[in-house]
């Protein structure tokens, strides 16, 4: 039952950590951005419904940074830091935001 509510976050974590590998494919990063933004918006909505406003704002910021429509162009090493941070944030979201059953 847990994986049914959190599968998108798990995929986002795996893709964000996978982006640390030297992958030259632009399509991978596009897919990762769409998955991360979807998981971030889902987490934002869950946190908002639970009146956990700082978590909602934090994941809204994640959604803005990983936005694939109007992307930010950071150096690769900064993206690696962002990928690690977002993976850790999604891991913490399992404790901070509980999906409704």
Secondary structure, 3 states (H helix, E strand, C coil): CHHHHHHHHHHHHHHHHHCCCCCCCHHHHHHHHHHHHHHHHHHHHHHHHCCCHHHHHHHHHHHHHCCCCCCCCCCHHHHHHHHHHHHHHHHHHHHHCCCCC
